[in-house]
Amino acid sequence: MIRRLAGAVLATAAGGTVLTAAGTAQAAPAAAPAAPVAPAAGVDFTGIVALSNCSGSLVRGPRSRDGDKALVLTNGHCLETGMPAAGEVIADRPSTRSFTLLDPSGRRTLGTLGATRIEYATMTDTDVAVYRLGSTYAQIRAKYGIGALRLSLARPRTGEPIRVVSGYWKRIYSCKIDGFAYRMREAGWTWKDSIRYTPECATIGGTSGSPIVDARTRQVVGVNNTGNEDGERCTLNNPCEVGRDGRVTVRKGINYGQQTYHLARCLGAGNDVVLGGTCALPRPSAYPRRPSA
């Protein structure tokens, strides 16, 4: 399922439900899962944020500087304006979205970060949204003592231990990369080279947008986005895998994320997402002139 919570309808009290983006009901936990002790690899809640309906993270690319306006990474389907249509790409759109910044333990809220625009968002080929904040990395560190997670430039590999860190639920899921789906289809969307988790990462509604962190390097290699809930074939909340030969595979109960090394390679000076050229991310049909940073 697309693992966001619908609008302002969030988890209810014990025995309640959680609504997915499609408005379908899923049994809700009695309470938000308690944050576990950080794994031995040292992955914790540093740089993790919570959205109104999803999770996210404060990130920086290989060319990011301390004086650049900071970026928040989440899913394209977590946008406050609704899920982008297949083929739709959003760039440089004003936004006043706010994000709750957590302390490294995940038990305390440090403050609120505010966006000035959606830098980039799409659900075509991948499922990603990048927000530009009004504060720089240096300002955030000076005020809260928190640094950003680094986006890896390398494509992750099968068998790598990962942590999916949810700011919404304040929970860390631990598992490994089981493999990759050549193409993954869910309703009208198609995603390329998706990360498939081993079963231990049983992500739920609200974990959408959580960073997938390499447990060894502590760098972000992907962003959590979906899972097959009912065993259906290629329907909303039930993504399927499509091989190079066109064969369709359904894995009920298995969850997925989208790789982010493409995004890391598209971040240029001033933290701009520079589309075209060597950047493999989809671009809008009419890409506007960029405003100054």
N, C-alpha and C positions, 0 to 999 in steps of 0.2 A: 504494500500500500504506500501511497505517497504520505510520508510520515510527518505531516504538519497537523496542527489543530485548527479547526475552522473558526476564523474571526475571533470574536470575544468569547465563544463558547468553549471553555477549557475543561479541565478535569473537574468533576463534581465530587461530592463527598462519597464515602464508602457506599458501594453498590450502584454508583452512577455510571455514566457513560462518557466516552470521548467521541466527538464528531470529527470525521476525517474531512478532507477538502471536498469530497463528493457528497458530504452530508450523511454518510452511512455511519451507523453506531458501532462502536467497538468497546468491549468491557474495559472500564478504567481501573487502574490500581486503586486500592483503598486510600493510599496516600502516595505522594511523590516518593520514589525510591530514595533511600538514604544514600548519601555519597560514600562510596567505599574508600578504604585506605588506598592511597595512590600506589600503583604497581611498582615493583622493584626497579623498573626501567626509569622511573622518575616522572612519568607523564601525570600531570595534575590538571588543575583548572586555570592555570596561568594563561591569560589571553582569551579566556572563554567568556562569551556573552549569551544572554537569554533574550529572545524576541517575544512578542506577544503571543505568537503561535508556533514558534520554531526555536532552534538553537543556532549558534553561530560562533565565529571566532575573529579576533583581531589578528590580521595577518600582514606580512610584508614580503616583498619579492626580492630577488637578488640585487636589484638596482635601487631599492628603497633606501632613503636617507632619513635620519632622525628628524630633520626639519620638514619632511613631506607630510601632507595631510594623510592621516591613517586610513586604512581600509578594513572593512568588516566583510567576511565571507559567509554566505549562507546558500540556500537553494533558490533557483529561479521560481519555483512554485511557492516560495514563502513570501513573495512580494506583497506589499500592502494593497496593491492595485489588482491583485488576483493573478492566476496562473497564466503565463504567456501561451498563446496559441502555437501549435506546431508551425515552424518556419518564422516565428516572430523573434526579433532581436531588439533589445532596448539598450540605448546608450545615452549617457549624459542627460538623464531626466531628473529634474529637481525632486528632492525628497526631504521630509522632516522626520523620518523614522527614528525612533529612539531604541537604545540597546542597554540592557542592564549588565554591568561589568562585575564579574565575580572575583573573589580573592582566590589564591591558589588552592585553598582547601575546599572551595565550593560551598562553604557553609555561611559565607557572609557576602553581602552586597557592598561593593566599594563606591558605586556611583552610577550615573547615567551618561552615556555617550550619545551624541546627536549627529545624524547624517545631514549633509547638504545636498547630496544627489545620489541617484543610482548610477554608478560608473558604468556598469555593464550587467545585463541579465538576459538569460534565454533558457528555454527548455528544448532547444534543438541541438542534437548531437551530444549535449551534456545538459546538466540541470544545475545552473550556477547563477548566483547574484553577488555582485560586489558593490558595496556602498562606500562612498567617500565621506569621511567625517569632517566636522568643523575644527577638530583638534589635531595637532601633529603627534607623532610618536613621542617626541621629546616632552611635549606638554602632558601627555597621558602618563608617562613614566614619572615626571616630576610631581604630579598631583596624586597618583595612585600607587606608584612604585611597581607598575606592571609593564612588561614588554610584550611585543607581538610575537606570534608564532611565525616561523619562516616557511614559505612555500618551497617544496623540493622541486628542483629542475629535472630530477630523474624519474623515469617511469618505474612504479613499484613492481615487485616481483612476487610470484606465487610462493606461498609459505612464509612470507614476512609477518612477524607479529605486529599487530596493530591495536590501537585504542580508539574507540569512537566516543568522543567526549561531549556529552549533552549538557548545555547550559540551562535548558528549560527544566529538565528533570534533576539536574545536579548529580548526574550518574556517569560512570565510566564503564563502557563495555570492552571486554578484552577477548580477542580471538586472533585468527590469522587470515591472510588472504588465501582463499580457496582456489581462486582462478579468475578468469576474465571472460565476460560475455562479448563476443564479437559485435553483436547488435542486441539491444534489449528494447522490447516494445511494451508500452503500456498505453492502452486506449489509442489516442492519435499521435503520441510522441514516440520518437525513436532515439535511443542514446547509443553512443559508440564506445566500445572497449571498457565496459562497466566493470567495476570491482565487485566480485562475489565473495561474501564472508563465509567462514566456517560457522556452524550453527550456534556457537556460543554468543555471537553478537545478535541477540534477539531484540532488535530495536523496535520501538513502539511509537505511537503518535506523539509528536512534540520533539522527536529526535532529528527531524529533518534539518539539514544545514549543519549538523555537528561535524567538526573536522575529523578526518581519519588521520591519525597521527602514527607515524612509524615509531614503534616502541624503542628502537635502537638509536635512531638519529634525532628523535623528537621533532621532526619536521612534518609538515602537512603534506600528505600524498593524495588526498581525496576529500570529498564531502558526501556525507551520508544522505541518501534520498528516498529509498523505496524498499519494498519487499513483497513477496507473494503470500497473501493472507489465506485465500480460500482454495488454491489449487486450480483456479480458472486459467484460461489461456489468453494472454495478451489483453486483458480487460483492465479497467481502472481498478487500482488496488491489487492487481494480479499480473505483474509484469512477466513476460516470458523471454527466454533467450533464443536468439536466432543465429545459427552457425553460418559459416561461409558457404556451406552447401544448401542453405535455406531451411535446414532441419530445425524445427521448433522444439525446445525443451522447457518443461514447466517444473519448477522446484518449489513445492509448497513449503512455506515456513522459512524460506531462505531470504536473506536481506542483501542489499546492494548499495554501492556508492559510485560516485563519478570521479575520475581522476582529475587532478588539478595541475599537473606539470605543464599542460598547454597554457593555462592561465599564467603561471609563473614566467613562461617564456614570452608572454605578450605584454608584461608590465614594463613600461619604459621609464624615462626620466619623469620625475614628479609624480610617480605612481599612476600615470595614465595607462589605460588599456589601449595599446596601439594595435588597431586591427589592420588586416591586409599584410602584404609582404610575407614574412616568415611566420606570422601569427596564424595558427590553424583554427582559431575560434570563428564561428559564424559571424558575419557582419550584417548590419541592417542594409536593406536594399538602397536606401539613400542615407549614407552616413554623413551627419552634419559636421560642420567645422567645430573643432573643440574649443570650449571656453578656456580662459586662462585658469591655472590651478589656484 
